[in-house]
Amino acid sequence: RGLALTKQEEETLVRAVAADHTNPHLLANLGYFDVTRARLGWRPHYRGDTTTAAVIALARHCIFSSVDLSDCTITDQAIAALAQGRKIVDISLGRTHITDKAVIDLATGCGTTLKTVDLICCPLVTTVAVTSLAKSCPALTSLHISGGISD
């Protein structure tokens, strides 16, 4: 495990990587810290900078338990990278354009630990993905799906 950070330090570091995910010095130093939360979707001035490439870079260097990517410009590949070998407990993907594939990857990769999933206004997610979450995530206690889930 790396050095513990305060919540504010952790958020600042994650935002810096999201904004400059190609900086090798920043990425190399990221491994020294214990970063478990990524809250990139809740601040309007950062969510536009949060792309699939930035999330993949963060996923390579951090083990998140809580991720907020609401309103971010991400694809299924970002979620696949986050889900590989992770123990994500809470994830917010509201108002993104992910598809069933991303949700199924999440359910497969993090199914034993997922407790809260936000898929509000995700128009490309269908009941197939919701069924996958229900079957693969025994710890799931909260699933937000209003405004966009289709059959």
C-alpha positions in Angstrom: 0.0 0.0 0.0 1.1 3.5 -0.7 1.0 6.7 1.4 -2.4 7.7 2.8 -3.9 10.9 1.5 -6.6 13.2 2.8 -9.8 13.2 0.8 -8.9 16.6 -0.6 -5.4 15.5 -1.6 -6.7 12.4 -3.2 -9.3 14.3 -5.3 -6.6 16.8 -6.4 -4.3 14.0 -7.5 -7.0 12.2 -9.4 -8.1 15.4 -11.1 -4.5 16.2 -12.1 -4.1 12.8 -13.7 -7.4 13.1 -15.4 -6.4 16.4 -16.9 -2.9 15.3 -17.9 -3.0 11.5 -18.2 -0.1 11.4 -20.6 2.4 12.9 -18.2 4.8 10.0 -17.3 6.2 11.7 -14.2 2.7 12.2 -12.8 1.7 8.6 -13.5 5.0 7.2 -12.1 4.4 9.0 -8.8 0.8 8.0 -8.6 1.8 4.5 -7.5 3.3 5.9 -4.3 -0.1 6.9 -3.0 -3.1 5.0 -1.7 -5.8 6.4 -4.0 -9.2 4.7 -3.5 -11.7 7.3 -4.6 -12.2 9.0 -7.9 -14.8 11.7 -8.0 -14.5 13.2 -11.4 -18.2 13.5 -12.4 -19.5 15.8 -9.8 -17.5 18.9 -10.7 -18.6 20.5 -14.0 -15.3 22.1 -14.8 -13.5 18.7 -14.7 -16.0 16.2 -16.2 -15.4 17.4 -19.8 -11.7 16.6 -19.3 -12.4 13.1 -18.1 -12.0 10.9 -21.1 -11.7 7.1 -21.6 -7.9 7.5 -21.9 -7.7 9.3 -18.6 -9.8 6.7 -16.8 -7.7 3.9 -18.3 -4.5 5.7 -17.1 -6.0 6.0 -13.6 -7.1 2.4 -13.6 -3.5 1.2 -14.3 -2.2 3.0 -11.2 -5.0 3.0 -8.7 -7.2 0.5 -6.9 -10.5 2.3 -6.5 -13.3 1.4 -4.2 -15.5 4.4 -5.1 -15.8 5.9 -8.5 -18.0 8.8 -9.8 -17.9 9.3 -13.5 -21.3 10.9 -13.9 -21.5 13.2 -16.9 -18.1 12.2 -18.1 -17.1 11.5 -21.7 -16.2 7.8 -21.3 -16.8 4.6 -23.3 -17.1 1.0 -22.4 -13.3 0.6 -22.6 -12.9 2.8 -19.5 -15.3 0.7 -17.5 -13.6 -2.5 -18.6 -10.3 -1.1 -17.4 -11.7 -0.1 -14.0 -13.4 -3.5 -13.6 -10.3 -5.7 -14.1 -9.4 -7.1 -10.8 -10.9 -4.3 -8.8 -13.0 -4.3 -5.7 -15.3 -1.4 -6.5 -18.0 -0.9 -4.0 -19.7 2.2 -5.3 -19.9 3.5 -8.9 -21.8 6.4 -10.4 -22.1 6.3 -14.2 -25.2 8.5 -14.6 -25.6 10.5 -17.8 -22.9 8.7 -19.7 -23.1 6.8 -23.0 -21.9 3.4 -21.8 -23.6 0.3 -23.1 -24.6 -3.1 -21.7 -21.1 -4.3 -22.3 -19.7 -1.9 -19.8 -22.2 -2.8 -17.1 -21.7 -6.6 -17.8 -17.9 -6.1 -17.5 -18.5 -4.3 -14.2 -20.8 -7.0 -12.9 -18.3 -9.7 -13.9 -15.2 -7.9 -12.6 -16.6 -6.4 -9.4 -19.7 -8.5 -8.7 -18.7 -9.7 -5.3 -18.0 -6.2 -3.9 -20.5 -3.9 -5.7 -23.0 -2.4 -3.4 -24.2 0.8 -5.2 -24.6 1.4 -8.9 -25.9 4.6 -10.5 -27.1 4.3 -14.1 -29.5 7.2 -14.2 -30.1 8.5 -17.7 -27.9 5.9 -19.5 -29.9 5.5 -22.7 -27.7 2.8 -24.1 -28.1 0.5 -21.1 -30.9 -2.1 -21.3 -32.5 -4.6 -19.0 -29.9 -7.1 -20.1 -27.3 -5.2 -18.2 -29.6 -4.7 -15.2 -30.3 -8.5 -15.1 -26.5 -9.1 -15.2 -26.0 -6.9 -12.1 -28.9 -8.7 -10.3 -27.4 -12.1 -11.0 -23.7 -11.3 -10.5 -23.7 -8.9 -7.5 -25.0 -10.5 -4.3 -23.9 -7.5 -2.2 -25.8 -5.0 -4.4 -28.1 -2.9 -2.1 -28.8 0.2 -4.3 -29.3 0.4 -8.1 -30.4 3.7 -9.6 -31.8 3.3 -13.1 -34.4 5.9 -13.8 -34.6 7.9 -17.0 -33.1 5.9 -19.7 -33.0 2.2 -19.3 -34.6 0.5 -22.3 -35.9 -3.0 -22.9 
